Amino acid sequence: MNPYAAQSKAYKESAVLTASPEQLVVMLYDGAARFLRQAQAALQEQAWAQAGERIGRGEAIIDELQATLNMDAGELSQRLQAIYVFCKRCLIEARLERDADKVGHVVRLLGELREAWVHVAGPSGAGVMARHQPAAPGIRA
């Protein structure tokens, strides 16, 4: 491993270990969007295997977001769960139909959720929307 890659990996690990729960959620959204944009590009290039693998990684992150929801927190958690289920359904359809636009729709939805969490993760809103309960060591991006 070259020294730059090792530094980058160490930086990412440090960022995850020192992040607030809200910041971890933002990181998960970032990871999902990155994989899904890669899937979108692969679908457009007709690289079906790569697209499927990238969609799978995006789905795994959505699964993690869904698994960390605190369902005792009320209506907001239920709405987030419904959005995640919808996103997963869109991705299944995108994979079956080889439809990059459906992946793009999920990217846009997750982007909107990400922006909301960015506001929550900021200094004035920390903890207000803490409906997820992510654990730092379990993050897979």
One Martini backbone bead per residue (centre of mass of N, CA, C, O) as a GRO file, in nm:
protein
  141
    1MET     BB    1   0.097   0.036   0.023
    2ASN     BB    2   0.072   0.349  -0.012
    3PRO     BB    3   0.111   0.632   0.181
    4TYR     BB    4  -0.150   0.778   0.085
    5ALA     BB    5  -0.351   0.550   0.139
    6ALA     BB    6  -0.290   0.521   0.442
    7GLN     BB    7  -0.371   0.810   0.519
    8SER     BB    8  -0.661   0.798   0.416
    9LYS     BB    9  -0.753   0.563   0.596
   10ALA     BB   10  -0.688   0.696   0.868
   11TYR     BB   11  -0.873   0.939   0.832
   12LYS     BB   12  -1.141   0.785   0.801
   13GLU     BB   13  -1.130   0.638   1.072
   14SER     BB   14  -1.118   0.893   1.246
   15ALA     BB   15  -1.384   1.019   1.150
   16VAL     BB   16  -1.567   0.791   1.253
   17LEU     BB   17  -1.468   0.780   1.560
   18THR     BB   18  -1.541   1.115   1.599
   19ALA     BB   19  -1.828   1.103   1.529
   20SER     BB   20  -2.136   1.171   1.532
   21PRO     BB   21  -2.432   1.028   1.476
   22GLU     BB   22  -2.514   1.237   1.260
   23GLN     BB   23  -2.250   1.217   1.092
   24LEU     BB   24  -2.279   0.916   1.026
   25VAL     BB   25  -2.530   0.945   0.855
   26VAL     BB   26  -2.403   1.126   0.643
   27MET     BB   27  -2.188   0.918   0.558
   28LEU     BB   28  -2.388   0.709   0.456
   29TYR     BB   29  -2.513   0.883   0.237
   30ASP     BB   30  -2.249   0.929   0.083
   31GLY     BB   31  -2.193   0.632   0.019
   32ALA     BB   32  -2.451   0.567  -0.132
   33ALA     BB   33  -2.421   0.782  -0.352
   34ARG     BB   34  -2.155   0.686  -0.467
   35PHE     BB   35  -2.247   0.398  -0.552
   36LEU     BB   36  -2.497   0.491  -0.723
   37ARG     BB   37  -2.343   0.660  -0.929
   38GLN     BB   38  -2.174   0.422  -1.028
   39ALA     BB   39  -2.418   0.254  -1.120
   40GLN     BB   40  -2.528   0.452  -1.323
   41ALA     BB   41  -2.281   0.451  -1.506
   42ALA     BB   42  -2.276   0.145  -1.560
   43LEU     BB   43  -2.553   0.132  -1.696
   44GLN     BB   44  -2.481   0.329  -1.930
   45GLU     BB   45  -2.233   0.116  -2.010
   46GLN     BB   46  -2.329  -0.185  -1.971
   47ALA     BB   47  -2.214  -0.273  -1.670
   48TRP     BB   48  -2.377  -0.501  -1.504
   49ALA     BB   49  -2.197  -0.611  -1.277
   50GLN     BB   50  -2.109  -0.342  -1.158
   51ALA     BB   51  -2.390  -0.233  -1.103
   52GLY     BB   52  -2.481  -0.457  -0.909
   53GLU     BB   53  -2.259  -0.412  -0.698
   54ARG     BB   54  -2.326  -0.110  -0.636
   55ILE     BB   55  -2.615  -0.150  -0.556
   56GLY     BB   56  -2.552  -0.341  -0.320
   57ARG     BB   57  -2.398  -0.129  -0.154
   58GLY     BB   58  -2.630   0.071  -0.130
   59GLU     BB   59  -2.826  -0.127   0.008
   60ALA     BB   60  -2.653  -0.178   0.260
   61ILE     BB   61  -2.676   0.111   0.364
   62ILE     BB   62  -2.980   0.120   0.385
   63ASP     BB   63  -2.995  -0.111   0.585
   64GLU     BB   64  -2.838   0.037   0.806
   65LEU     BB   65  -3.029   0.273   0.836
   66GLN     BB   66  -3.274   0.097   0.910
   67ALA     BB   67  -3.145  -0.059   1.158
   68THR     BB   68  -3.090   0.230   1.321
   69LEU     BB   69  -3.366   0.274   1.388
   70ASN     BB   70  -3.584   0.435   1.620
   71MET     BB   71  -3.906   0.318   1.661
   72ASP     BB   72  -3.969   0.480   1.941
   73ALA     BB   73  -3.957   0.791   1.814
   74GLY     BB   74  -4.180   0.770   1.586
   75GLU     BB   75  -4.288   0.906   1.291
   76LEU     BB   76  -4.013   0.964   1.161
   77SER     BB   77  -3.912   0.671   1.156
   78GLN     BB   78  -4.142   0.563   0.979
   79ARG     BB   79  -4.082   0.744   0.735
   80LEU     BB   80  -3.794   0.652   0.686
   81GLN     BB   81  -3.860   0.358   0.640
   82ALA     BB   82  -4.039   0.404   0.390
   83ILE     BB   83  -3.815   0.528   0.218
   84TYR     BB   84  -3.621   0.286   0.225
   85VAL     BB   85  -3.815   0.086   0.094
   86PHE     BB   86  -3.850   0.243  -0.166
   87CYS     BB   87  -3.554   0.245  -0.249
   88LYS     BB   88  -3.520  -0.060  -0.269
   89ARG     BB   89  -3.733  -0.102  -0.487
   90CYS     BB   90  -3.598   0.076  -0.701
   91LEU     BB   91  -3.333  -0.094  -0.713
   92ILE     BB   92  -3.456  -0.354  -0.804
   93GLU     BB   93  -3.575  -0.239  -1.064
   94ALA     BB   94  -3.310  -0.131  -1.181
   95ARG     BB   95  -3.174  -0.405  -1.206
   96LEU     BB   96  -3.391  -0.551  -1.382
   97GLU     BB   97  -3.416  -0.294  -1.601
   98ARG     BB   98  -3.164  -0.125  -1.638
   99ASP     BB   99  -3.217   0.169  -1.467
  100ALA     BB  100  -3.069   0.473  -1.413
  101ASP     BB  101  -3.309   0.656  -1.324
  102LYS     BB  102  -3.382   0.502  -1.063
  103VAL     BB  103  -3.118   0.558  -0.926
  104GLY     BB  104  -3.138   0.867  -0.939
  105HIS     BB  105  -3.384   0.891  -0.757
  106VAL     BB  106  -3.242   0.784  -0.503
  107VAL     BB  107  -3.019   0.992  -0.491
  108ARG     BB  108  -3.211   1.233  -0.447
  109LEU     BB  109  -3.347   1.139  -0.189
  110LEU     BB  110  -3.087   1.104  -0.019
  111GLY     BB  111  -2.995   1.399  -0.055
  112GLU     BB  112  -3.227   1.527   0.105
  113LEU     BB  113  -3.169   1.379   0.369
  114ARG     BB  114  -2.881   1.473   0.404
  115GLU     BB  115  -2.941   1.775   0.436
  116ALA     BB  116  -3.097   1.743   0.697
  117TRP     BB  117  -2.856   1.615   0.858
  118VAL     BB  118  -2.663   1.851   0.834
  119HIS     BB  119  -2.832   2.038   1.013
  120VAL     BB  120  -2.827   1.851   1.262
  121ALA     BB  121  -2.502   1.826   1.283
  122GLY     BB  122  -2.491   2.090   1.364
  123PRO     BB  123  -2.452   2.297   1.637
  124SER     BB  124  -2.771   2.380   1.663
  125GLY     BB  125  -2.894   2.060   1.589
  126ALA     BB  126  -2.791   1.862   1.782
  127GLY     BB  127  -3.014   1.582   1.828
  128VAL     BB  128  -3.302   1.648   1.718
  129MET     BB  129  -3.287   1.390   1.483
  130ALA     BB  130  -3.218   1.124   1.663
  131ARG     BB  131  -3.325   0.824   1.502
  132HIS     BB  132  -3.053   0.715   1.498
  133GLN     BB  133  -2.814   0.427   1.602
  134PRO     BB  134  -2.511   0.440   1.534
  135ALA     BB  135  -2.212   0.247   1.505
  136ALA     BB  136  -1.899   0.300   1.429
  137PRO     BB  137  -1.780   0.002   1.378
  138GLY     BB  138  -2.038  -0.074   1.167
  139ILE     BB  139  -1.928   0.076   0.933
  140ARG     BB  140  -1.998   0.041   0.569
  141ALA     BB  141  -1.821   0.204   0.284
   0.00000   0.00000   0.00000
